[in-house]
Structure formats: structure tokens, C-alpha cells
Amino acid sequence: MFDSSGELLERVEEQISYLHGGYDGIFPLVEEALHGKKCGRKVQRHMQPDDAFGEYDHNLVEVEPRSSFPKEVAVGMQFEGAPEDSDDDDFLLFTVVEVTDDEVTVDGNHPLAARR
């Protein structure tokens, strides 16, 4: 997977398997490009953030009290939770991006959000 400037974002050495036909196992635009293709064929698809990992949402970055986290919290750890301003039960995976003596900053955006 490359961004629009040609920078490699992810390389998968092994073949990827998924169930074709709207089972949400792959991006819909990629599934559309693969539809009707024989096994082993390659396709290219240019996608905008909304078609992939979404735009970066600054509202998904939250600063929480250090006391709300385990003692061993560290940058890179991930926790499941709901955004503070969310009324639904959709949980996100938040990644710890900063830890201080008093606070922990977490980011609920996908690491590839807003990549083009």
C-alpha cells in the first residue's frame, strides 16, 4: 500500500485472503476493483481518506488523568473506549501518544487516517 506521493505505507509478504461479497473484510473500492478478477491478478486503486481510514479527527485526541491508566502505561499502548462526546456504543481503539507524570494523551484516529 502506497500513499499518493508513492511512499510505502505497508507491505504484505504473504497473500491476503478475504471473503468476497460485502462482508466488510476489505475496503469496498478494493473489493469492487477485484470483482470478477481471477486469483493471482493484481489491481491498483486510488482512494481518498473517506474511502479508506478516514480524515484525521482532532476531536479523537483526548488528554486523560494519569490515574485513569495502569501504572505501566507507555506510548504505543492501545486501549478500547468511546470518545467523551459520543452518545453511541461504538468503541474505538485509542493509542497512547504521550505520557507525563499527570496526564496521558490518547489518539482514536487510525494511524493512516488522512493519508492520500
PEGIKA-V870552 format. One record per pair of residues at least 4 apart in sequence whose C-alpha atoms are under 6 Angstrom apart, sorted by sequence separation. I is the first residue (numbers start at 1). J is the second residue. D is the distance in whole Angstrom. If there is no record, write none. Layout:
BEGIN
i:I j:J d:D
i:I j:J d:D
END
This chain:
BEGIN
i:2 j:6 d:5
i:3 j:7 d:5
i:47 j:51 d:6
i:49 j:53 d:6
i:50 j:54 d:4
i:2 j:7 d:5
i:49 j:54 d:5
i:99 j:104 d:5
i:2 j:8 d:4
i:49 j:55 d:6
i:98 j:104 d:6
i:2 j:9 d:5
i:18 j:25 d:6
i:98 j:105 d:5
i:1 j:9 d:5
i:97 j:105 d:6
i:1 j:10 d:5
i:82 j:91 d:5
i:96 j:105 d:6
i:97 j:106 d:6
i:81 j:91 d:5
i:82 j:92 d:6
i:96 j:106 d:4
i:81 j:92 d:5
i:95 j:106 d:5
i:80 j:92 d:6
i:94 j:106 d:6
i:95 j:107 d:5
i:80 j:93 d:5
i:94 j:107 d:5
i:79 j:93 d:6
i:80 j:94 d:6
i:94 j:108 d:4
i:79 j:94 d:5
i:93 j:108 d:6
i:78 j:94 d:5
i:78 j:95 d:4
i:77 j:95 d:6
i:76 j:95 d:6
i:77 j:96 d:5
i:76 j:96 d:5
i:75 j:96 d:5
i:75 j:97 d:5
i:75 j:98 d:6
i:66 j:102 d:5
i:66 j:103 d:4
i:65 j:103 d:5
i:66 j:104 d:5
i:64 j:103 d:6
i:64 j:104 d:5
i:63 j:104 d:6
i:63 j:105 d:4
i:62 j:105 d:6
i:62 j:106 d:5
i:61 j:106 d:6
i:61 j:107 d:4
i:60 j:107 d:6
i:60 j:108 d:5
i:56 j:113 d:5
i:55 j:113 d:5
i:56 j:114 d:5
i:54 j:113 d:5
i:55 j:114 d:4
i:53 j:113 d:5
i:54 j:114 d:6
i:49 j:114 d:5
i:48 j:116 d:6
i:4 j:116 d:5
i:3 j:116 d:5
END
